């Protein structure tokens, strides 16, 4: 089942579907009468509304709208122009994730409540299904029962877990996990870290320490750092991405909770401004509900106005 | 990263310096900046639209256009309207409730319900209450255990029955509370999507079973445009009596709060402001408003000026400026007004453009200096104060000895006064002065002029958008 099918399935729970003003206008503009005319004010406004309501943000919206406006007179379909513009942003950052390291160490980071632990569980399951032997590391020693939560996921995905001893330092757990993974022939190693707000200097320096210690346990580690973003996040998502990138060297985004009505459009601004690709998207609570990101499907989904 | 709203609006009006009269078009430019700032703060765009219309109506008031500092006037209107939107309703729980009071926490996944349950328990304990907590989250792995751990940390009993039926767990907790004499039951629920019929049905069943007096919708302060949909739907299907805004210790502007309040029409009850169990506070609208606008001190200044300045006095001054009749008497009145506003240093710090602390440290305003200036003026005769041109050499000597200063100081003051009057005259004629050496006093003048505008009309809370 593809990305769009899953997304559609997730969305099918809602009985209400309201065709957006944008769709109406796009259809009108795409109809033969509107085709070769420059975009009128109404259309631009509707376009802005669509992007802003998807949390793309004012700056990115202005850029996209500006680009579309500049080309509109050529008689192309407005819908296609906007999609092309969005796709171009994602394509520009679509670099393959780093591979070839054994064991590959992936840190999962983000602010509180975005779904890091759930993502680690689902990702372990996805990687195992692709024939790998992942090991998960529970380095969230702060939140009550976070380790237990990951242990349950590890059990569901049938993968090994290295857990923190009580009161231990998260960086030490990561070190143990990498050693243990190497000894047991596990690869990749997925590290669940505690949620932390990016403006808390002490917590961010803890992340920096985890990173340094991981590098000591395995050359070049962490090889991938995934920032988990809640699709409902607003403009603060860009600040989060910027801060986590500067401290932890984020290499990609996981966009979770896309089965709701939020679109996570800030990822567009992140892709453009910080050149960070979206790697995976979370579309439900089940263990299979994490899938690799597809720019085409995502852009399609942006235009499928639900509600 | 975000340019604060107040700076933006100030800049708009600054660029208009030299324009003889402000026009509705200028206001429109400022409104555009306000719109952008609100959108960047994640206020829902529909809410922004309605809000801007409201601010436009008030800003086009002639009093605002004609005032000496239209920028600050417009900002004040924005702030008043934001506060009106949040309303006077106090935060906290419902005033009355049957015993035991049942509080149900609900919301999307990851908004912070379980953490809030622990914090709320702690808060209730501080109020002298005896809460019992129960988790009905049988879906998220280890959610029940998380609440147990929080209960241990907060020293609050947690009801943990065998059954994995959410409704039965909630009902059991209420029965337990009745039997054992707990006065409050905090029911934590599983995070769920507002479009998930099955789980929304489950929530309804829990509500029906325990009849909570408080239904607290837990919302992440970092939420974007979607806040309006989820909160609205939870309210429509289940009902919400208050909002708990979490993760406010981050640097998000928290505009979602405004969206939620205007859509759901209920007050924000609590805010979560840190990782410790103690970090739950009652909500204060003014704080979030200042945060959204990034402008705390400008507002305090306007408030202070409003308190210190007599409206008629200000109008009289404007009239004098227009007629070029500004005298040393008026100067002294102005000095006294400024002194009434509080320590000079803090007042200057509030003035936009002077807020830069580094500059202030280098050029520290001297409170004593103000007193000496006042003494010099007070040592003049009434005739001298009315007409400074008659102050010749021997009069200066008398004034200096009368005020315990030197002739040099008297000379300096008179020179500054002449310069200042020239600049004020320009303001009085509608132009804006170039800010050169003598910027301090004209700046103060503008600040006090800010308050000369009309008092805010009483605007009740107004519904923006009732449904989605």
Interface residues (C-beta under 8 A of the other chain):
Chain A: X11 X13 X14 X15 X49 X52 X53 X54 X55 X57 X58 X111 X112 X113 X114 X115 X121 X142 X143 X144 X145 X146 X148 X149 X151 X152 X153 X197 X198 X199 X200 X230 X231 X232 X233 X234 X235 X236 X237 X239 X240 X242 X257 X259 X260 X261 X262 X263 X265 X266 X285 X306 X307
Chain B: X1 X36 X39 X40 X41 X42 X44 X45 X108 X109 X110 X111 X112 X118 X139 X140 X141 X142 X143 X145 X146 X147 X148 X149 X150 X153 X193 X194 X195 X196 X197 X198 X220 X222 X223 X224 X225 X226 X227 X229 X230 X246 X247 X249 X250 X251 X252 X253 X255 X256 X275 X468
